Amino acid sequence: MLITNHFAAINLIHTGFIQKLADKYSVQILSDFIQEADIVKINRYFEIQLTLVSISFGKEPPVLRLLRLFEKFLFFNLFKANTHRVKLLEQSIFIRRVVHGLGWLIGSGMLARWLLNFVRKAIILLSSRIAQPGLPNPGLAGVISSSPLDSRENAIVNRLARQKVPALAIIISWDNLTSKGMINANHDYVLVWNEVMKCEFENFYSGFQPIPRICVTGVPRFDVYVKRKPNEISLLNFKRKLSISGSADIILFATSAPRHFPNQRHIVEDLLEYCKRRLNTILLIRLHPADQLAYYKEYLSERTVRVCRSSACTSLPELNFLDLLTDTIYSCTVCVQVASTMRLDAAACGKPVVNIGYDGNEELPYSQSVRRLYDYSHQLPLNAFKVGKLVLSKQELFDHLDQVLRKRSQSAFTQAALSAHAPIQAGGSVSRMMRYVDEWLA
């Protein structure tokens, strides 16, 4: 199993999927950020026996980098995913004109499809020739790619394909297919969250051979939300650990990556002002893995503020990460978030969601504004289902919080969106994933 990032680790290790896999198969982890000490902890925590294959992925050859950039342009031009349209607006006028000019020359018909197919085949062939020191000996039953849009994982899958090792891909997040370009490896099976992602995959890859089997599994971490749904006593205990009164309302603010929303401290200040106006209300700030506690130190002395740190993107999160996340979400009265997966997570736990759509104390153009993030392709279905209220000013934020804290309930639209976009599978998502792994390896 290839695990090359923090988010993949959470989805495949912390959800318990790795435990079920290791109970049935001999599992080797290929990773450049998971250490031998982490493997010892995982083995002890889940009572399993994983082994680590430490591997250095090396630098991508310049020719492959250029081919992937051209491929991404072709992909964007052909499929016109909304995410890429929005991201292009962030570029300079010169870059936008060059991209539009090339797009006009190539068009979006048969030539573009042929070029995309040709470039993808070239990338797969070239990446399969890259030497990979430290790869396991031949005889593997299969390779699982946990981030199949990562070029490093593609290179290893392609290298192993030359040894006839079958491959399975797990799409670990709702935005991957529409935001990260193309998967440059051929897999026998591809696991996705929902029918929306299945349709996206079929649309993007139907012209390429061979066509994998696409399987809908649900969201693995939602299994934890279902199993760990707390009672009143456990919620009180969680609040007590944070020195929060059992009767207090908690406004959970889940921060975003600073590069997406550099002005989010202004939102913290607005929420702090709101909490000070309202009796028995606490602001609980949950930091994004790429965010830094140093940005929020000045708020630690505030009586109405608590801060929860997350694990860094470059390290393996603590193995109780999802348990703590679940308790945090269930303990809050409302979740305020910035175009992140917390929009889905909070809704899955039955919590009202407020979507921040203003830029703090500044009025930024659309191409730089946080508003643009809600026009990314993966956000559009949730917008249509009205999952959460998009607030466009501080006053709208305050007014909607007043309304939410009075009603304390989700809308029917949110429940419908969860059924369609992030279904909770009968028997659990992890069990469903295992069923497809068994089928793949049979």
Summary of the structure (lengths in Angstrom):
residues: 442
radius of gyration: 22.6
end to end distance: 17.4
largest distance: 65.5
contacts: 1411
relative contact order: 0.12
helix: 50%
strand: 12%
